[in-house]
Amino acid sequence: MPAILDELTVADAPGAWSDCGFELEGDAFAVGGIRIRLAPEEGGRGLTRWSLRGADSLELDGLPTVSSEGPTPAGASEHPNGVSGLDHVVAISSDLDRTAKALEAAGLDLRRVREEPTPAGAPRQAFFRVGSTILEVVQEPPEATERAGGDRPAFLWGLAFVAPDLERTVAYLGEDRVSEIRPAVQAGRQIATLRRGAGLSVPVALMSPRDRESAKSVE
């Protein structure tokens, strides 16, 4: 059975996410059967680790990973902001082939490699199914790798949530916290991104649901 994502840890105060309309229980919330734990006291910034069920190895080319065997969280079917699921998690790698090889060796389910650049300039991406969501590993542009001092381990970077009524979610958050809605890379989908004014340390996108064609691209 392929490895699946159980939990993500973010180095943010719970109040920052509550203010953005996520319904918390203590220091965590669940979305689409995945728990997101908020732990600023552990230090760091952004996505600090994830936990997987059923991984054959925890050596994932630098991605901070722990094993999980706890119960799957129930969570709210929809948060006050209208978010109902986690579409994908983004990781960045300076060597996509190296990272993909390590992830496959650990039991993650590689669905496809996209050999086309993104609007942000990433030359290639690899997509892994990790339970109810997708891990998108993005090849870092060469100039960004050079600025960072050269080749380095992969790292967790951002989150993309599903908002079935994206217009309502954007209206709920307000223009000081979220961008305008625009077409997504996947045909037929729309996307908006949280601004710095939202107060989160993780890059967050909000997306309309996948239609049948865009779902096929990763299944």
C-alpha positions in Angstrom: 0.0 0.0 0.0 1.5 3.4 -1.0 2.5 5.9 1.8 -0.2 8.4 2.7 -0.1 11.8 4.3 -1.5 12.1 7.8 -0.3 15.3 9.3 1.6 18.6 8.5 3.2 20.8 11.1 3.4 24.6 10.6 5.4 27.0 12.8 2.5 29.5 13.1 0.4 30.6 16.1 -3.1 29.0 16.0 -4.8 32.4 16.1 -3.3 33.3 12.7 -5.2 30.4 11.0 -8.3 30.9 13.1 -8.4 34.5 11.9 -8.4 33.2 8.3 -11.5 31.1 8.9 -10.2 27.7 9.8 -12.0 25.9 12.7 -9.4 24.8 15.2 -9.5 22.2 18.0 -6.7 23.3 20.3 -3.6 23.8 18.2 -4.8 21.9 15.1 -7.4 21.6 12.5 -8.3 18.8 10.0 -9.2 19.1 6.4 -10.0 16.2 4.0 -8.8 13.7 6.6 -5.4 15.4 7.1 -4.4 17.1 10.3 -2.6 20.4 10.3 -0.8 21.1 13.6 0.3 24.6 14.5 3.4 24.6 16.6 5.3 27.9 16.8 7.0 26.9 20.0 9.1 24.3 18.0 10.8 27.1 16.1 11.4 27.3 12.4 9.2 28.9 9.8 6.5 27.6 7.5 6.0 23.9 7.0 8.5 22.3 9.4 7.6 18.6 8.9 5.0 16.0 7.8 4.0 12.6 9.0 3.3 9.7 6.7 1.5 6.3 7.2 3.1 3.3 5.6 6.3 4.8 4.3 9.1 2.3 3.7 11.7 4.9 4.7 11.8 8.3 6.4 14.9 9.3 4.3 13.1 11.5 1.7 16.0 13.6 0.3 15.8 16.1 3.1 12.0 16.4 3.6 11.5 16.4 7.4 9.4 13.2 7.9 8.1 11.2 10.8 6.0 8.1 10.9 2.4 8.2 11.9 0.2 5.5 13.3 -2.5 7.5 15.1 -6.2 7.6 14.1 -7.2 9.6 11.0 -8.8 12.9 12.1 -12.4 13.5 11.4 -12.3 17.2 11.0 -14.9 19.7 9.7 -16.4 18.9 6.3 -16.1 22.6 5.5 -14.5 25.4 7.5 -16.1 28.8 8.0 -14.0 30.2 5.2 -15.5 27.5 2.8 -12.3 25.4 2.6 -13.3 21.7 2.3 -10.1 19.8 1.3 -6.3 19.9 0.8 -5.7 19.8 -3.0 -1.9 19.5 -2.8 1.3 20.1 -0.9 4.2 21.7 -2.6 7.9 20.7 -2.1 10.9 22.2 -3.8 13.9 20.3 -5.0 17.2 21.5 -6.6 17.4 18.0 -8.3 14.0 16.7 -9.2 15.2 13.3 -10.4 17.1 12.7 -7.2 14.2 13.6 -5.0 11.7 11.6 -7.1 13.9 8.5 -6.8 14.1 8.8 -3.0 10.3 9.3 -2.7 9.6 6.3 -4.9 12.0 4.2 -2.9 10.1 5.1 0.3 6.8 3.9 -1.2 5.3 7.2 -2.5 3.1 6.7 -5.5 4.6 8.7 -8.5 1.7 9.5 -10.9 3.5 11.6 -13.5 6.3 14.1 -14.3 5.3 17.3 -16.1 8.0 18.4 -18.5 6.6 21.9 -18.9 7.5 25.2 -17.2 5.1 26.8 -14.7 4.2 30.5 -14.9 6.6 31.0 -11.9 9.5 29.6 -13.9 9.9 26.0 -12.5 11.0 23.9 -15.4 9.6 20.5 -14.3 7.3 19.0 -11.6 6.6 15.5 -10.3 3.3 14.5 -8.8 2.8 11.9 -6.1 -0.5 10.6 -4.7 -0.3 10.6 -0.9 -3.7 9.4 0.2 -6.5 12.0 -0.2 -4.1 14.7 -1.6 -1.2 15.2 -3.9 2.5 16.0 -3.3 3.8 18.3 -6.1 7.6 18.4 -6.2 8.8 21.4 -8.1 12.2 21.6 -9.8 13.8 24.8 -8.5 14.9 27.2 -11.2 18.7 27.1 -11.7 19.0 30.8 -10.8 17.2 30.2 -7.5 19.5 27.2 -6.7 22.5 29.4 -7.4 21.3 32.2 -5.1 20.8 29.6 -2.3 24.4 28.5 -2.6 24.0 25.5 -4.9 22.6 22.0 -4.6 20.6 21.4 -1.4 18.1 19.0 0.1 14.4 19.1 -0.9 12.1 21.1 1.4 8.4 21.5 2.1 7.1 24.9 0.8 3.4 25.5 0.4 -0.2 24.4 0.5 -3.2 24.5 -1.9 -6.7 24.1 -0.4 -9.9 23.4 -2.2 -12.7 26.0 -1.9 -15.8 24.7 -3.7 -17.3 28.2 -3.8 -14.1 30.2 -4.4 -15.8 33.5 -4.8 -17.4 33.1 -1.4 -14.1 32.2 0.2 -12.3 35.2 -1.3 -15.1 37.5 -0.2 -14.9 36.0 3.3 -11.2 36.7 3.5 -11.2 40.2 2.0 -8.9 41.8 -0.5 -6.3 42.7 2.2 -5.7 39.0 2.9 -6.3 37.3 -0.5 -5.6 38.1 -4.2 -8.1 38.3 -7.0 -9.3 35.1 -8.6 -7.5 34.1 -11.8 -7.2 31.0 -14.1 -5.1 28.2 -12.6 -2.5 26.2 -14.6 -4.9 23.2 -14.7 -7.5 23.9 -17.4 -11.0 24.7 -16.0 -9.8 25.6 -12.5 -9.4 28.9 -10.7 -7.0 30.0 -8.1 -6.4 32.8 -5.5 -3.4 33.2 -3.2 -3.2 34.5 0.3 -1.3 37.8 0.8 1.2 38.6 3.5 -1.6 40.4 5.2 -3.2 37.1 6.1 -0.4 36.6 8.6 0.6 33.1 7.7 4.2 31.9 7.2 3.3 29.3 4.6 2.5 30.2 1.0 -1.2 29.2 0.6 -3.4 28.9 -2.5 -7.1 28.5 -2.7 -8.5 26.5 -5.7 -11.8 25.6 -7.2 -12.4 21.8 -7.2 -10.8 19.5 -9.8 -13.0 18.6 -12.7 -12.8 15.1 -14.3 -10.1 16.1 -16.8 -7.8 17.8 -14.2 -8.3 14.8 -11.9 -7.1 12.4 -14.6 -3.8 14.3 -14.9 -2.7 13.0 -11.5 -4.7 9.7 -11.1 
